[in-house]
């Protein structure tokens, strides 16, 4: 009996709270207005600034030939002679230019890789993040053993903020968000590698942005 009475008292308070209307303390609040300040620069400049401020390297190139020249420049500058690229489209592009690379990765055999080249889902302009999925990475073990990560992106993958980036990823994947998404910064490799090796050395990351769009890359 007491339990029933107490329950009724609680329900009565809940009903009263639902019926009573509290004045809106912020009647002039515009819920449709963007919460971010407008960006002063073009998307590629804004992303480059935010990404390089975090220690990343950024290169803008024009077309396929310049992309290949840029990749060769990155490899030469860092003395990279061993490059892994498991992405089918990028690997075919490298074959077209006869660029030596390894298109297959074995976790057991490949324990120390100089550079890995992968695509991405998109780039978040406002904070200089790179959105990666398990399809881009192929195997997380691949990133645990590499010294340098090169991200290939197109200008139409420059997305203003995180909310729009998630919507873009969903749209590009037929309304499905990949089961694993990574929001990478230039320190991304260290975060992955420190989880398995306390003495992981300092790693680096380069974003190469291509314009115009090439559907084969």
C-alpha positions in Angstrom: 0.0 0.0 0.0 2.7 2.4 0.9 4.7 1.5 -2.2 1.6 2.3 -4.4 1.0 5.6 -2.6 4.6 6.7 -3.0 4.5 5.7 -6.7 1.4 7.8 -7.2 3.1 10.8 -5.5 6.0 10.5 -7.9 3.8 10.2 -10.9 1.8 13.2 -9.8 4.9 15.3 -9.5 6.0 14.2 -13.0 2.6 15.1 -14.5 2.7 18.5 -12.8 6.2 19.1 -14.2 5.0 18.1 -17.7 2.0 20.4 -17.5 3.8 23.4 -16.1 5.5 25.5 -18.7 8.8 27.2 -17.9 9.5 30.4 -19.7 12.3 30.1 -22.3 15.4 31.8 -20.8 16.8 32.3 -24.3 13.8 33.4 -26.5 16.0 35.0 -29.2 18.3 32.0 -29.6 18.7 31.1 -33.3 18.9 27.3 -33.5 19.5 27.3 -37.3 22.5 29.6 -37.3 25.9 27.9 -37.7 28.0 27.6 -34.5 31.3 28.2 -36.2 32.8 31.4 -37.5 33.0 31.6 -41.2 36.4 30.6 -42.7 38.5 33.4 -44.1 40.5 31.3 -46.6 39.7 28.8 -49.3 39.1 25.2 -48.0 42.5 23.9 -49.2 44.4 26.8 -47.6 42.4 26.5 -44.3 43.0 22.8 -44.1 46.7 23.1 -45.0 47.2 25.8 -42.2 45.4 23.7 -39.6 47.2 20.5 -40.6 50.7 21.9 -40.8 50.2 23.7 -37.4 50.0 20.2 -35.9 53.2 19.1 -37.5 52.0 17.5 -40.8 53.3 18.1 -44.3 50.9 19.3 -47.0 51.3 19.4 -50.8 48.8 20.6 -53.4 49.4 19.2 -56.9 47.6 19.5 -60.3 46.8 16.3 -62.1 48.3 12.8 -62.4 51.8 13.7 -63.6 52.4 16.3 -60.8 51.0 13.8 -58.3 53.7 11.2 -59.4 56.4 13.9 -59.3 55.2 14.9 -55.7 55.4 11.3 -54.5 58.8 10.9 -56.0 59.9 14.1 -54.3 58.6 12.9 -50.9 60.4 9.6 -51.3 63.7 11.3 -52.4 63.6 13.9 -49.6 63.2 11.1 -47.0 65.4 8.5 -48.7 62.4 6.1 -49.0 63.1 3.1 -51.1 60.5 0.8 -49.7 56.9 1.9 -50.3 53.7 -0.1 -49.7 50.4 0.7 -51.3 47.6 -1.9 -51.0 44.9 0.3 -52.6 44.0 -1.2 -55.9 43.5 2.1 -57.8 46.6 3.8 -56.5 48.6 0.7 -57.1 47.4 0.6 -60.7 48.4 4.3 -61.0 51.9 3.5 -59.8 52.2 0.6 -62.2 51.2 3.0 -65.0 54.3 5.2 -64.1 56.4 2.2 -63.3 56.9 3.4 -59.7 58.3 0.6 -57.6 56.1 -0.3 -54.7 54.8 -3.3 -52.8 51.1 -3.9 -53.3 50.7 -6.8 -50.8 51.3 -6.6 -47.1 52.0 -9.5 -44.7 51.9 -8.8 -41.0 54.3 -11.7 -40.4 56.9 -10.8 -43.0 56.8 -7.0 -43.2 57.9 -5.7 -39.9 59.5 -2.4 -40.9 58.2 -0.3 -43.7 59.5 3.1 -44.7 56.3 4.6 -46.2 52.7 3.6 -46.7 50.5 5.4 -49.2 46.7 5.2 -48.8 43.5 7.1 -49.8 41.1 8.6 -47.2 37.4 9.1 -46.7 37.7 12.9 -46.5 39.5 15.9 -44.9 38.0 18.0 -42.2 38.9 21.6 -43.0 38.1 23.3 -39.7 40.5 21.3 -37.5 42.9 19.7 -40.0 41.7 16.1 -39.4 41.9 13.2 -41.8 38.9 10.8 -41.8 40.1 7.2 -42.4 38.1 4.0 -42.5 39.2 0.3 -42.3 38.9 0.2 -46.1 41.6 2.9 -46.4 43.9 1.4 -43.8 43.5 -2.2 -44.9 45.1 -3.5 -41.8 45.9 -1.5 -38.7 49.1 -3.7 -38.4 50.3 -2.0 -41.6 50.4 1.4 -39.8 52.2 -0.1 -36.8 55.3 -0.9 -38.8 55.6 2.2 -41.1 57.7 5.3 -40.6 55.7 7.6 -42.8 52.1 7.8 -43.9 51.1 9.5 -47.2 47.4 10.4 -47.6 46.1 11.0 -51.1 42.9 13.1 -51.3 41.0 15.1 -53.9 39.7 18.7 -53.5 36.1 17.6 -53.3 37.0 15.6 -50.2 37.5 18.9 -48.3 34.6 19.0 -45.9 34.0 22.1 -43.7 33.4 20.4 -40.3 33.0 17.1 -38.5 29.2 16.9 -38.8 29.3 17.4 -42.5 32.2 15.0 -42.8 30.2 12.2 -41.2 27.3 12.9 -43.5 29.7 12.8 -46.5 31.1 9.5 -45.4 27.7 8.0 -45.0 26.6 9.2 -48.4 29.8 7.9 -50.1 29.2 4.5 -48.5 25.5 4.1 -49.6 24.1 5.5 -46.4 26.2 3.2 -44.2 29.0 4.4 -41.9 32.0 2.1 -42.0 32.3 0.0 -38.8 35.7 1.6 -38.0 36.4 5.3 -38.5 39.6 7.0 -37.5 40.0 10.8 -37.1 43.7 11.2 -37.8 46.1 14.0 -37.0 49.9 14.0 -37.8 50.4 12.2 -34.5 48.1 9.4 -35.6 50.9 6.9 -36.2 52.5 7.5 -32.8 49.1 6.9 -31.1 48.7 3.5 -32.9 52.3 2.5 -32.4 52.7 3.5 -28.8 49.8 1.2 -28.0 52.0 -1.8 -28.9 55.5 -0.4 -28.5 56.6 1.9 -25.8 59.7 2.9 -27.7 58.0 3.7 -31.0 60.0 6.4 -32.8 58.7 9.7 -34.0 56.6 9.2 -37.2 55.4 11.6 -39.9 52.5 12.2 -42.2 52.0 13.9 -45.5 48.7 14.9 -47.2 48.8 15.2 -51.0 45.8 17.0 -52.3 44.9 16.5 -56.0 43.1 18.9 -58.3 41.2 18.4 -60.5 39.3 15.2 -59.6 40.5 12.0 -61.2 38.0 9.1 -60.9 40.7 6.5 -61.4 42.6 7.5 -58.2 
